[in-house]
Amino acid sequence: MITGIDAGKLAKLQSLIENGKEKQFYNWRVWRDHVRPEVLRLDHNECYYCHKAVNNRTAIVHHVELLTA
């Protein structure tokens, strides 16, 4: 299970992806409260793309690859 996403929410996310509405996921509380902080932690709060040019610590997730099926 993805952090904070139960089976029902995962099914809804899969439906959004299939219908081309995956951007809606980034408005969900589970993204803000669970997934986003985990992504930042895994990336050591560093932007993958910006880090190559400058040691860029960040508080936001940017340069995001959108969810696709």
C-alpha positions in Angstrom: 0.0 0.0 0.0 1.2 3.5 -0.9 1.6 5.6 2.3 -1.8 6.8 3.3 -3.7 5.4 0.4 -6.1 2.6 1.2 -7.6 0.2 -1.4 -10.6 2.5 -2.0 -8.6 5.6 -2.7 -6.2 3.6 -4.9 -9.1 2.4 -7.0 -10.3 6.0 -7.3 -6.8 7.1 -8.3 -6.6 4.4 -11.0 -10.0 5.5 -12.3 -8.7 9.1 -12.5 -5.6 8.0 -14.4 -7.7 5.9 -16.8 -9.9 9.0 -17.5 -7.0 11.4 -17.9 -7.9 13.3 -14.7 -4.8 12.3 -12.6 -4.1 16.0 -11.8 -7.0 15.9 -9.3 -4.8 13.6 -7.1 -2.6 16.5 -6.2 -5.6 18.2 -4.5 -6.3 15.2 -2.3 -5.6 15.5 1.4 -3.7 12.2 1.3 -1.2 13.8 -1.2 -0.7 16.8 1.0 -0.6 15.0 4.3 1.0 11.7 3.5 2.5 11.1 0.0 4.1 14.5 -0.6 6.1 14.6 2.7 7.2 11.0 2.0 8.4 12.0 -1.5 10.3 15.0 -0.1 11.8 12.7 2.6 12.9 10.1 0.1 14.5 12.8 -2.1 16.2 14.4 1.0 14.3 17.6 0.3 16.4 18.0 -2.9 15.0 18.6 -6.3 16.3 15.8 -8.6 16.6 18.1 -11.6 17.8 21.3 -9.8 20.4 19.4 -7.7 22.6 18.8 -10.7 23.0 22.6 -11.2 22.8 23.8 -7.7 22.4 22.1 -4.3 18.7 23.1 -4.1 16.8 22.2 -1.0 13.1 22.6 -1.4 9.9 22.6 0.5 7.8 22.0 -2.6 7.5 19.2 -5.0 8.1 20.5 -8.5 9.2 19.1 -11.8 6.7 16.3 -11.1 6.1 13.5 -13.6 2.3 13.2 -13.7 0.8 9.9 -12.9 0.1 7.7 -15.9 -1.2 4.2 -16.3 
